[in-house]
Amino acid sequence: MQISRNWLNNFFDAELPPAEALADALTFHAFEIDGIDEVSGDHILDVKVTPNRGHDCLSHRGIAKELSAILNIPLTKDPFKLDFDISKKTDAVTVTIEDPKLCKRYIAGYIKGVKVAPSPEWLKQSLEAIGQRSINNVVDATNLVMFNTGQPLHAFDAKRLGSLSIGVRAAKLGEELEALDKKIYKLDPSLLVITAEDRPVGIAGIKGGEADRIDESTTDIVLESATFDGVTIRRGAHKLKLRTDASSRFEQVLSPELCAHGMRACAKLILEIAGGECDGFVDVYPEPQPQAYAAVTVEKINRLLGTQLTGADIADAFVRLGFAYKEQDGVFEVHVPAERLDLVIAEDLVEEVARIVGYDKVPATPLPQAERAPEVNKNFYAAEKVREDLTSKGYSEVFTSVFADKGERVVLNKVDGVRPYLRDSLVPGLADALARNKPNKDLLGLKEVRLFEIGTVWKGGKEVVMLGTVSEKEKATEMLLVGPESPEAYDELPLSTTERYQSFSKYPYIVRDIALWVPADTSAEAVLENIKAEAGPLCAAVRLFDTFSKEGRTSLAFRLIFQSFEKTLTEAEANEAMGKVSDTLKAQGFEIR
């Protein structure tokens, strides 16, 4: 996430340290920093917020809270402590939630008489510094609050909605919505939609509708602050290929308590920069989030960390983190902040103490002496030895499917209906792998394909690990990986040598053959080098694959492999190269067959 240092300064009375110092503090106590950019006199930190903290730290407030705890400086201007009343009710708007599991809370604010216009310069600069485009004062206010608090919001033009009966439900099959990006999306019941009189006006948590947008003609707005199910939003964004700043936050799972903080901040800001009058709010909150608690002892913290922290040390860490707690006889009971959904068990609190105290303060403690020597895993040892030996003999390792057409054990949860058994042999898979790899032999410069597999089979009522080998000259065979007949059988396999190493291209190759009559005393090697020179850089390999003599002449057949490391070649490119080769050979007096 892009975090502005100037923006972070707004949370504190004291000036923050330079961006580099902030980056070091976050890296050693919370999140890695991918880089620092300078934008119009501001410094922007690219913060890699870890998945377990996406619900509270995809915001400037979340990062400011972290810095407050790490640097031990008070967070004096917390948007969660904003003095703005949203308890006033409005009768003009109604909200209905079809399934509270998919929408835990929905707050709608009704504001009349706003004047939509360009945003003030400070608001434009704040958004542009983190790579966001300014749209207008109302839309910019919703975006600023999202990046400030982590709560996504959306504003609808109340008059364009037509009806102020707002609903949250699953989309119906066949419904469509033209979104704000001007694209029309086909909807289905796996998606959640916002409706007005049952007409879809937005894809919940992802994108609003174009028909109800905010523009210069807007005077009345309905402001949305809601909590949508993270899994539903993530699946919907993936299905529509429409990942937005809002969806990336909802999919991390947000606290429904965050809705109220977002609504207070956004409604207050809109009234300040766009004017208008607040008619009131509707807050549908079927199952309020209960207060969460987690407890940990001083003894457990020190035992897990290998430290000798005192109760005062631990209390200091919790105070810096802003955790309310009770302590009695070395037991800390923490009242978990609503937004910290990651704090559930004692070990979570241990981690919080460790990172605030500083991992560098945790002493290095040697592991206790083992009571007995570790046992060698026979299968692992044998597999590593076999792998090394067979690779040196020119064999390549393959991994084939454990599912088969027949066998002794039927799979309870079938992967598909075609192969419902667990394999009882490696041989069929190896034979299939050989057939699939042989066509690539020319490209890879191999004279013979040799494969081996180390894998589990189920036969004779047992689960055993087998070694299987196959080559173009030898049928597929298998043996127990560990057994009296296996530290020696593969030693008898023929040795091969690797002539060179060359990296693979991910693009497909094109094969062309050319055969020609040449005088009997003509050097095949000289012709091959001539072909290489004329075929050009796209020719990855040239090989002589057939020769015979007749009536004083010799026939030479060459195979050319064309492949690029940069793109997929076209037939025309291969044909052009072959044309040059053919013309050159004809000019030298050779007859193309």
Secondary structure as GFF3:
##gff-version 3
##sequence-region A 1 593
A	DSSP	beta_strand	2	4	.	.	.	ID=ss1
A	DSSP	alpha_helix	5	9	.	.	.	ID=ss2
A	DSSP	alpha_helix	19	29	.	.	.	ID=ss3
A	DSSP	beta_strand	32	39	.	.	.	ID=ss4
A	DSSP	beta_strand	42	48	.	.	.	ID=ss5
A	DSSP	three_ten_helix	51	53	.	.	.	ID=ss6
A	DSSP	alpha_helix	54	57	.	.	.	ID=ss7
A	DSSP	alpha_helix	60	71	.	.	.	ID=ss8
A	DSSP	three_ten_helix	79	81	.	.	.	ID=ss9
A	DSSP	beta_strand	94	97	.	.	.	ID=ss10
A	DSSP	beta_strand	103	112	.	.	.	ID=ss11
A	DSSP	alpha_helix	121	129	.	.	.	ID=ss12
A	DSSP	alpha_helix	137	149	.	.	.	ID=ss13
A	DSSP	beta_strand	153	157	.	.	.	ID=ss14
A	DSSP	alpha_helix	158	161	.	.	.	ID=ss15
A	DSSP	beta_strand	165	170	.	.	.	ID=ss16
A	DSSP	beta_strand	176	178	.	.	.	ID=ss17
A	DSSP	beta_strand	184	186	.	.	.	ID=ss18
A	DSSP	beta_strand	192	196	.	.	.	ID=ss19
A	DSSP	beta_strand	199	203	.	.	.	ID=ss20
A	DSSP	beta_strand	207	208	.	.	.	ID=ss21
A	DSSP	three_ten_helix	210	212	.	.	.	ID=ss22
A	DSSP	beta_strand	221	228	.	.	.	ID=ss23
A	DSSP	alpha_helix	230	240	.	.	.	ID=ss24
A	DSSP	alpha_helix	245	250	.	.	.	ID=ss25
A	DSSP	alpha_helix	257	274	.	.	.	ID=ss26
A	DSSP	beta_strand	277	284	.	.	.	ID=ss27
A	DSSP	beta_strand	292	297	.	.	.	ID=ss28
A	DSSP	alpha_helix	298	305	.	.	.	ID=ss29
A	DSSP	alpha_helix	311	321	.	.	.	ID=ss30
A	DSSP	beta_strand	324	328	.	.	.	ID=ss31
A	DSSP	beta_strand	331	336	.	.	.	ID=ss32
A	DSSP	alpha_helix	346	357	.	.	.	ID=ss33
A	DSSP	three_ten_helix	359	361	.	.	.	ID=ss34
A	DSSP	alpha_helix	378	392	.	.	.	ID=ss35
A	DSSP	beta_strand	396	397	.	.	.	ID=ss36
A	DSSP	beta_strand	403	404	.	.	.	ID=ss37
A	DSSP	beta_strand	409	410	.	.	.	ID=ss38
A	DSSP	beta_strand	421	422	.	.	.	ID=ss39
A	DSSP	alpha_helix	427	437	.	.	.	ID=ss40
A	DSSP	three_ten_helix	438	440	.	.	.	ID=ss41
A	DSSP	alpha_helix	441	444	.	.	.	ID=ss42
A	DSSP	beta_strand	450	459	.	.	.	ID=ss43
A	DSSP	beta_strand	462	471	.	.	.	ID=ss44
A	DSSP	beta_strand	477	480	.	.	.	ID=ss45
A	DSSP	alpha_helix	486	489	.	.	.	ID=ss46
A	DSSP	three_ten_helix	490	492	.	.	.	ID=ss47
A	DSSP	beta_strand	510	519	.	.	.	ID=ss48
A	DSSP	alpha_helix	524	535	.	.	.	ID=ss49
A	DSSP	beta_strand	539	550	.	.	.	ID=ss50
A	DSSP	beta_strand	553	562	.	.	.	ID=ss51
A	DSSP	alpha_helix	571	587	.	.	.	ID=ss52
A	DSSP	beta_strand	591	592	.	.	.	ID=ss53
###
